[in-house]
Amino acid sequence: MFVSVFGFIMTSAVILILAERKVMAWIQDRVGPIHTGPWGLLQTVADVGKLLLKEDIHAAKTDKAVFLLAPSVFMAPVIAAFAVIPFSPYIGLPGTALATGIVYLVAMSSLDVVGVIMAGWGSNNKYSLIGGLRSAAQMISYELPLVLALVGVIMLTSVLTTGGIGTISIKDIMVFQQASDWPGKGTAIGDFIFQGFTPWAWFFLVQPLMLLIYYTCGLAETNRAPFDLPEAESELVAGYLTEYSGMRWALFFLGEYGNMTIVSAIATMLFLGGWSGPGVGVLTAPGMAFGWMVLGNVLAAAYFVLKIYLLCFVFIWIRSTLPRLRADQLMQFAWLILIPVTLGNILLTGMIYLLVNSLGLSNLVFLIVTGVLNWALLYGFVQLVSRATTATTRRAQAPAIRAQRLAALAPRLPERSGATIP
């Protein structure tokens, strides 16, 4: 299991690093890697070889035990999280689903910050320590809205289930995103395309705002731009990575891309139907021949990985587009905007359910009303963030603007005006 998980993480990281270089070069009107291998495809492989051969240096006054252990502590939760992500209906590629999958994945995603803090403390470097403390504050601030965003999905399952009790099983949540009716039901083509693949039932249509907030919190927890304050090069040299080199530095880098993949995988499973796609439902149905079952599971894994990489592309796109937030903006965004909005969504979803249930209406009405109101909230959220960003920017620029105005109003000194001093 460990070999398959680590192999997938390594392969995924190599692909994502090369894709990030190429995509960022394309966005910035550059060429990107072209010299190593055909079309530069072996550049990442060459970098891995360089890091394996590079000397592992650590300063004399570091806390050696903490410093050397930090990369492993950072990497362990990433591997543990991948071990329980189901890539297909019947084959755990590489993991298997847990009945408490959401709780387990959220717990693992919050543990890697321990490795970051250890790296900052053990380096005996002021820049590393500041980076580690920033990462701790960032994780504490954004873990709460991330969990609250997922509560909205669990509330939807409590409405759709017959017992009225929601589920935190990832497989069950993916099943709830498969409608029982589809176009052409009963025909060979209709069943092959839409059996188990009903995009109109995916939860991102009902809770789009929660998908956006979850993904934003995922950006913050993976220390990706515009939330990359723990390793801000312009402020902290390299943050908590300042004293690391060689393969230990590579483990942090590998864990970062592994976390990107985990965040995208959770979003895929809870909001985008998981492995569902044309042909999967028919080929993996009970009673099918073993060969068709294998083909269906391979096809499901391909759909799942494709959705993950599409969301990882958004990570790269955002990094190429948005500037880094200031520390005050980062904290205010979490505590003054994200947490109140997610709590309001939970309250609104519960009130809609009570109203629809009291009127004796169907679950379909509940989903439609919740979806319409959530899309309206999404529009209001975007407007709120835009205005809040403008307001904080103006407050930060106010002292400089006042100084410029005072300088313009002040009388010019004779020697500066060109007058002759008697």
Steps between C-alpha positions, in 0.01 A plus 500: 500500500777744594683436173189560288405817690850646492535406133178680413607808698838507324345456156232760568758749631722457192202557269371800695840670525554470126142613432545797733815609320338468159170663599665791682731553204199505269312746723806726529575479126818296548625174353570302816722187519608389150857368521491187720340219305248539217310828549653527848300206634795360697581823683325389819670159485836676473411718799418191707840354414670825597324510837589136572869575441505838672676525836274499805618806692386611843639781712707425809257657749182335379296273725621196310233248602209735429660636183562156348163356603286790371484391130382151597237641737380728221482216248338233719145650509507543122570129449243406766233711330564346157468151646123539547402682179297263277583549132234262364185317616654162584876538474685708755754675279698541718273526804168389637207699633430542871157540656640810673688618193434875530607517864815301427600711199439828683706375793789400273490829312547691826799299626762597242528844660681327788785424262508862387520626860775249575693620195466862609600432860776249434676718242606755765437772243279804547359480148421130537334557837282781367398280208406214732294725727325651199409152380358408842286814515385442143400139562307584819315782324402308186437151640177614664329641186625198304321262737188719511489500119490119502219501758272640229562188290429270795172685560398425141556128558286511815213630288547248218532192722190318621601494866564873520856449625780633286812308406870579512589205277658620176359211296148565628527871416605412145200265470267784608625696196359237261141563394258213440362647176690616192434574131448187293459272799442144380687549173850364445657838420319689774586245766863476390552877519288606796470199732692618807601820317248776569684836517175684577494320838853596605511694824692795356174609335326506840790637707723698258600750767619222730711355219662840448564548873636147542733550206613837634577347839684220321718760331579649839578167667734395220684835522435573135469846350345736592530344850873419480605722790690221687755480218481851356827548311484880502462509880646183653762375250325161475307491827516174691697346209791745529745257662400191301668356192522178305248223551360641825400814314355278227280319755336830596454580133355154436263537794376835369396350168358199681282734706387671180388164367322409826307828511397451137406135565274591793330771293454249217344237726267731694395749233578357153373144519832328563586234245165521316516529124351351182520121499607447860155411636432240230844339496519468881143379551455170693503199270737644240791288381831544679665661199227763469519567874874564475446731202228688688723552802790619284262740326371624837854562623574692179195725551594555863860596425388726214269694733780527758743642247242748373467635855879500538510715186295755693773499768755585231273758338448681830872501576567664164225759543461625857756687712583393854266616775621703793489334842213721619298429186554126543376497860207735439389295200478184712346636821281783369378352171546124455392381846184718519403402144539127564304523826230694317484232231447228763223704661337576164512136387337387824226765477422406139471135596265576790283719277484251213433211739223687681329569167522134400707569188746256343875487537534623141335828600744529791799447270373752244425770758832442677689512171335823382563677831858369514576635153358835610720485809797423277439820304469699822815336637702604196374858533578501874856376446556757227386788720689372804820471296457856374434630851803331657722619217386858549560479875850368442576775248345779708820606688700528179221693328471742793876554495490578130216748545677675787816524295305655214336756730816595690670825386805441290831594658687783328804291419278237338298751302808644338477838676810682614549506875611849612 
